[in-house]
Amino acid sequence: MDYEQNGFFNSVVFTCGLIIKDKKVKIYYGAADKYIALVEIELDKLYKALNIT
């Protein structure tokens, strides 16, 4: 996304924290060192994407 690529440090995304609640993983991250954002994924989908059984 544009806000992740354009800011104080362009094209930089870094994790800020992670919470697991109600079988969902919530990952907070900094985008272009200007914004804080949140992405969610179901734990089962994450395990599948990482080939963890």
C-alpha positions in Angstrom: 0.0 0.0 0.0 1.1 3.6 -0.6 1.2 4.4 3.1 3.6 1.5 3.7 6.0 2.7 0.9 6.0 6.4 1.2 6.8 8.2 4.4 9.8 9.1 6.6 11.6 5.9 5.6 10.3 4.7 2.3 9.5 1.0 1.7 10.1 0.0 5.3 7.7 -2.2 7.3 8.6 -3.4 10.8 6.7 -5.3 13.4 5.7 -3.6 16.6 3.9 -6.3 18.5 1.7 -9.4 18.2 -1.4 -10.6 20.0 -3.1 -14.0 19.8 -6.7 -13.8 20.9 -9.8 -15.9 19.9 -7.8 -18.0 17.5 -6.6 -14.9 15.6 -3.2 -13.4 15.3 -3.1 -9.6 15.3 0.2 -8.1 14.1 0.8 -4.4 14.7 3.4 -2.9 12.4 5.0 0.4 11.4 4.7 1.5 7.8 7.3 3.8 6.3 8.1 4.9 9.8 5.1 7.2 9.7 2.1 5.0 10.6 1.1 2.1 12.8 -1.1 -0.5 11.1 -2.8 -3.8 12.1 -3.2 -7.0 10.1 -5.2 -10.0 11.3 -5.1 -13.6 10.3 -6.8 -16.7 11.7 -4.3 -18.9 13.5 -5.2 -22.0 11.4 -4.6 -20.1 8.2 -1.3 -18.9 9.5 -0.3 -22.4 10.4 -1.3 -23.6 6.9 0.6 -20.9 5.2 3.7 -21.8 7.2 3.1 -25.5 6.6 2.8 -26.2 10.3 0.5 -29.0 11.3 
